[in-house]
Amino acid sequence: MLTAPERARFRKRLLAWFDEFQRDLPWRRTKDPYRIWLSEIMLQQTRVTAAIPYYERFLGRFPDVESLAEADDQEVLRHWAGLGYYSRARNLQKAARQIVAEHGSRFPKDPNKALALAGIGSYTAAAVLSIAYKKKMAVVDGNVARVLARLDATRGDLRKGSQWQQLQKRADELLAPSAPGDWNQAMMELGATICTPRSPQCLLCPVAEFCEARKQGLTDVIPDKRLQRHPVELILATLVLVDPAGQTLLLPPPKRDVKAMAKHDVATLLSRMWHFPTIHVKQDPVRELRAFAKGAIFSGQKITSKFRALAKVRHAVTYRQITVLSFRMDVAVLPLLPGSKKLTLNELSTVPISNLTRKIAESALSASEIAAREPRGRTASLSF
């Protein structure tokens, strides 16, 4: 534990370092709570460099909370497509509608009211309220937790309830009351750029003298590694139907309540967005996909067209390792299905699709380009 004079020195040095060395990020140029909130949601599970272009494009279309609240939910998802973890976008819009309806289109200053918004937890509430409104609330995310753990040489699983509570208490004690927003950003910046998970740059750290892990030679082993969940292997089969005009068939997002979906449900794996006809594979992908297509796509009609194998697609969603066996089938006329869309493979970005669906489309496009370069009649490379 630091004494009062040590805490004062710690705060002064960290804030001075942040003032001089902080990265120039677009959300740091504003105190607009909407923009700060958007950045915090986007930065969950997403690297800063990847989030910046999405942040700027999203604001170009939805510059304020009213425009987000009024927008069609499919358009919101389309602008989010590629960032992944689409529940973030759904909750973002749901909370925007709450803010417009209940808080006069202004992100609430009251912590309890902020926590009542969809998708807002203690970290996000503290980040937005401290930066936008100077509320004296300390944040604890992965970066901050690592800094605090090394500062006090804390061992064990930091995510356990009691450990995390202690980290929050420690963060509250260190918070600079005169500049809570800058302080929180400085702690996060320190963890992101200096006190990194691997090979921390202790020689560049502005508060290295206070670090117990450094004094004890434990910076490489603190925090303790979390136990990794055993990966689950999943195999899917997807059918890419293509008509003579080059159009394909996309099925609409499912209408089932997400809470009722199993974790390995196909719709969940495809982020509940527009998608190609897709099934789980049990044994024989071609036989099972053909049976599915006959019943669900072609209403029991006999399928005579050949399935042509496309390149395998591999995709990871947290602990799930997904292999997609994709097949192209050329048809004279695409079937008419309620709510479905007919688009060329190059037009899929006009509707919200998941990264997995995008990979499948890219595989199909690549195969089409190869086939177009082959002499007439040579399609063996695509046959299954």
N, C-alpha and C positions, 0 to 999 in steps of 0.2 A: 504494500500500500504506500502511496506517495503522501508525503506531508503536504500541508497547505502551501508552503513556499515552493515545493517541488512541483505541485500541480500547476501553480501559476507559471513556472518556468516552462513546463511541458506545453501548456496551452500557447504561450507566447511564441515558442519556437515552431510549433506545428503550424500555427496560423501564419507566421511570417514565411515559412517554407511554402505553404499553399498559395499565399499571395504572389510569390515570385515564380513558382514552378507549375502551377496548375495548368492542365490542358485546356485549350480553347475549344470548348464544346458548345454547340448552339443553345442548349437549354440552360447554360450558365450565363447567358446574355439577357435573361429575362427574370422577372419576379411574378410573371403571370402564372397563377396556380394551375390553370388548365394545361399549359405547356410543360410545366414541371411535372405535373401528374402524368401526362402522356409519356414523358421521357422515362419516368420511374417504372411505368408498366412495361414499356418496350425493353428496358434494360434487364428485366427479369428473364433469365435464361438466354440472354442475347448479348454478344460482345458489343462494346461501344462502337467500333469501326463498322460493324454490320448494321447497327441500329440507326446511325446518322442519316443515311439516304432515305430509309423508311420514314424516319421522323420528319424529315423535310417534305417528302412527298405527301405524307398523311396530313400535315398542316396546310399544304397547298390546297388540298381538297376540303379539309375540315378545320378551318382556321380558329374556330371557337366551339364552345360546348354546345351552343344552340344548333350549329350546322351538323355536329355529330349526332345529337339527339334526334334530329329530324330526318336523318339520312336513312335510306333503305339498308337493312342489315346486310344484304348480299353485297352491296357496294362497299360497306365498311370492311367486310371480309376480303373482298377483292384487293383493297388497298393494303391489307395486312398480309396477303398471301406471300409466302416465302419466309416470314418471320417465325412461323411455327407456333405451337402452344396457343391455338386459336381461341381457347376459352378466355384468354386475356382480352382479345378484341370484343368478344361477346359481352364480357363483364364491363369493359370500358364504355360501350354504348349504353348498356343498362344503367350504369351509374350516371352517365351523362343525362339520361332521361330523368333519373331521380333528382339530379341537381337542378335541372330546369323546372321540374314540377314542384319541388319541395324547398328549394333554396335560392330562388330568384336568379338562377343561372350562374351562381357563384359557388365555387368550392367552399364548403362550410368550414369555418374557423374552429368550431367546437370539435374536439377530438372524438367524442362519442358519436356525433352526427357524421363525422368523416368515416368512422369505423362501420357505420351502418350502411355505407355505400357498397354496391356490388364489387367484389374483387379487391377491396381495400382491407389490408391487415395492419398490424401495428407498425411494421417497418414503413410501408408506403405512407400511412397517415403521418408518422413522425417526419419523414423526409419532406413531404409536401408542406406541412404546416410550419416546419422550422425554416425552410428556405423561402417560402412565399410570405409567411406571416410572422416570422421570428418567434414562433412558439418554442419554449424551452423543453424540447423533446429530443432525446438522443436516439439515433438509429443504430440498429445492430443487423447487419447483413453478413454474408460470408467473408467479405474483405475486412469489415470492422471486427468481426469475431476473431479472425486470425491475428490481427494487430493486438487485440486485448489478451488473447491467449499467450502470445509471446511476451507481451509486456509483463505479465504475472507468472510466466512459466507454468501455465495451466495444462495439465495432462487429462487424458480421457476423451470420451466422445462429447464434443461440444454441442451436439444437437439434442442430447438428452435434456428433458425438461428442466431439471434442477440446474444443470450446467448453463443452459441458455439463459435461465432466469438470473443467474449470478453474473453472466456477461452483460445483461441488460442493466443490472444494478451498477456494475463497474462503469459502463458507458454513461449512465446518469451522473455518477460522481465526477467524471472527467469533463463533462459537457461545459463548454465555455458559455456562461449565461449571457454575456454581452453580444455574442455572435453565434447563436446556435446553428443557423443555416450554413455559414462558412465552416463552422467546426465539423458538422456532420459530413460535409463534402470533403473536408481535409482528411478526416479519418478514412473515408472511402477511397480517396485518391492515394493515400499512403499505402493502403492495402493493395490497390490495383497496380501501382507503379513501382513501389519500393519493397514493401513487406509482402512479396509475392509468395505463392505456395511453394515454389521451388527456387532455390538459389536466391534468397532475399539479399538485396543490396545494402547490407548493414552499414557499409562505409559511407553511403550517401544519405542514410536516414537522419533526419533532423532531431530525432528523439532517442537515438541509439543508447545514450547514457542511462536511460531509465529502463532499459529492456532486460528483464531477468533471464529470459531464454538466451540472449546473447552472452550474458555474463557466465551462464552455466554451460555454454556450448551446445545448446539444444535447439537452435533455430531450424535445423534440418529435420527434426523429428516432432516439432510442435507446429501446428496441432496434430494429434494422432490421426492416422489415416482412418477414414470411415470404412466399415465393412461394405463391400460392394455386393449388391443383390445379384444372385445367379442369373445370367441371361436366359431369356426364353426365346427359343427359335420358332419362328412362324413362317409358313409357306402359303402364299396366296397365288391364285391364278386369275389373270385379267384378260378380257377379250376386247380387242380394238377392232371395231367394225368400220369398214371404209367403203363408201360408195364410189361410183365412177367420177363424181365431181370432187372427190377428195375429202368429203365430209365424214365425220365420225359421230358416234352417239355417246352423249354424256347423260348419266342418270342424276336426278336432283338430290340435294341434301335430304337425308332422312328426317322425318318429322317426329320421331320418337323422342321422348324426354331423355336428355343425356344421362340423367341420374339412373335411368332404368337400363342403360347399356352396360354390357360386360366390358372389362378392360381390353379384351382381345377381340371384341366385336369388329367386323370389317368396317362398319361405318365409323367407329371410333378411330381405327387406324388410319382412315382416310379423312380424319378431322371433321366429319359431318359436313363435307363440302361436295361440290360437283365431282363426279367420278365415272370412270369406265366400269362396266359390269365386272364385278370382282367377287371371288369366293375364297374361303379357306380350303386348302387342299388336304385331303385325308390320305389318299394313296395314289390315284391316277389323275393327274391334272387335266389331261385332255378329255378323258371320259367324263369326269365330274363337271368340267366347264361346259362341255357339249350338252350334258343333261340339264344343267342350269339354264343355258341359253335357250334350249328347246322349250323349256317350260316357262321361264320368266321373261324371255325376250321375244321369242317367235310363237308364243301361244300354242305350243304343241306341234307345230309344223316340222316336218322332217328337214334336217340340215344336211345339205349335200356339199356345201362349199368346204374347201380345205382350210384347216388351221395351219398358219405358218408361224413358226416359233420366232420370237424376237429375242434380243439379248436380255439376259437376266438382269433384273434390277435389285439392288440391295439397298436397304434403308434401315436406320436405327431410330427407335423412339424410346428414350430412356433405356430401360433394361431389355427391351424387345428388339431382337434382331430379325428383320423381315427380309425374306427372299420372295420376289415376285416373278412368276413365270408368265410372261406375256405372249399373247398370240394374236396375230392379225387374221381377220377373215374378210375377204372382199365380197360385197353383196351388191346386187343390182339396185335394190332400194332399201334404205334404212327403215327398220320397223318403227311404227308409231306407238309411242308409249306415253302415258299421262305424265306431264311435267318435264319430259326429257328435252334435251337440246341437241340440235344438229349444227356442228361447227367443224371447220377444218382444223387440223392439228396445229396449225400456226395461229389459230384464233382463240386458243383455250385461255389465254390470259385475260380475255374479256369477261370471264366469270371467275368467281373464287374457287381455286383448286388448291389441294395440298401439295407439298413438295414431292410426296410420293407419286401422286398423279402426274405431276410435271415430269418426273423422271421417266415414267412409263411413256408419256407423249414424246419425249426426246428420243427414247429408244425406237419408237415407231417411226418418227421422222427420219432418223438415221438409216433405218432399214429401207425406207422409201427412197432415200437418196441413193443408196447402194444399188437398189433394184433398177432405178432409172438409168444408172451408168452401165448396167450389165447388158450384153447383147440379148436380143429378143429370144425368149425361150429359156434362158438360164436363170432359174430361180431356186436351184437346189440348195443354195446356202440358207434359204429362208424356210425350207420345208421341214416339218417335224416328222 
